[in-house]
Amino acid sequence: MDILVIDDLFETRLLLKKLCKDMGYNAITANDGEDAWNKISSSDVSLVISDWEMPNLNGIELVKRIRKSKLNRYIYFILLTGKNTNEERREGWEAGADDFITKEIFANPREAKQELEIRIRAGERIVQLERDLAKHTEKLEKELQSAAEIQKSLLPKSALEHKGIGFGSVFIPSTYVGGDIFNYFMLDDNNAGFYVLDVSGHGASAAMLSYSVSKFISAHSVQLSGILRKFSVEKNTFEINPPSEVLNALNQAFESDEDNLLYFTMAYGVLNLQTGKLMISQAGHPPAIIINRHDSYKLVDIKSLPAGMFDISEYEDLEFQLEPGDVVFLYSDGTTECFSDVPGKGETEMAEYFDSIKKLPFDSMLQNIEKKLYSYHNDIVEGKSEQNGILDDITLLAVSYHGN
């Protein structure tokens, strides 16, 4: 392993270089902090022994620059100093130094070698641990990227083509994988089903539950008789199950226990494309928003508990009559934070914003909303937002009713 030795005194550099060589290390030298920074930036050196007091850029200034930089590795930094008070050491720790060696030990070369070897061996172990951690993190990120691709494969691959309805969506997970998911599908020739669900928590555990629920619903969407619909032999047609029955069935199927405390909120709607009748139910989910082209918006707030929390939970349906041009929005709670971080205010401000742009064509309206959501997300990532800075999954599903 290469060690960078920094000191403005030639004699000290020469002594440290020899001691390092005697211990089996290759020492690179620099005569001040600026010279050292150039060598750190252009090499893969990971252990530094630096004097405190130097011209141009001293040891404290150098370690601060290293800690603020975006180097692809950790630099173990040992300060070589004549300062030995607690206050001075505290200054070094706060700047980012890992260890200290006092210059007085060099009065005894044998003692100096032993002390230096102890410090370097400790630093070498830390550097190796950092490298192992970096490899593990890289492997984990690749696995999470693969999981993210699997999760994305569950989302609708293209807009559902039907003359009576249009769909649009925005999906921005807070990490590689998230607990939000949505879907839409035709239940028969005249009825479309659509939902958004949000699993409690974030990351892999939340993503696994959202994956399981989504696959469960998808499997039932193609069955002749399941939680979404039943085939009536007498009528020779499908009978669409009310959304509340669907949520009740999911609540029973995914009931949490002591070992699995995950639950999820969900909004599920069924729209009849012939009549424009919308039936919707919610399980602890944020209010759906209905934007009417010729009237004020509606917030569909059905008080209920999340699914999977209690087996005794029950859900109810509300019905609405849509007119051609009306748009229904389902979304996760992370979406409301893009409009306000005040509890209970985000839904109203978001609805008012949607209402203010309702004269736009559906595609333009959705592009406008998507731009705003991505702007918020990027501000949080870059630290520009004045809000609480907690990044959540952002999911929004827009359903436009065209009429028959």
ABEGO torsion letter per residue (X at the ends): XBBBBBBABAAAAAAAAAAAAAAGBBBBBBABAAAAAAAAAABABABBBBBABBBGBBAAAAAAAAAABBBABBBBBBBBBABABAAAAAAAAAAGBABBBBAAAAABAAAAAAAAAAAAAAAAAAAAAAAAAAAAAAAAAAAAAAAAAAAAAABBABBBBBAABBBBBBBBBABABBABBBBBBBABAABBBBBBBBBBEBEAAAAAAAAAAAAAAAAAAABABBAABBBBAAAGBBBBBBAAAAAAAAAAAABBBAABABBBBBBBBBBBAAAGBBBBBBBGBBBBBBBBAABBBBBBBBBBBBBGABAABBBBBBBBBBBBGBBBBBBBAAAAAAABABBGAAAAAAAAAAAAAAABBAAAAAAAAAAAAAAAAAAAAAGABABAGBBBBBBBBBBBBAEX
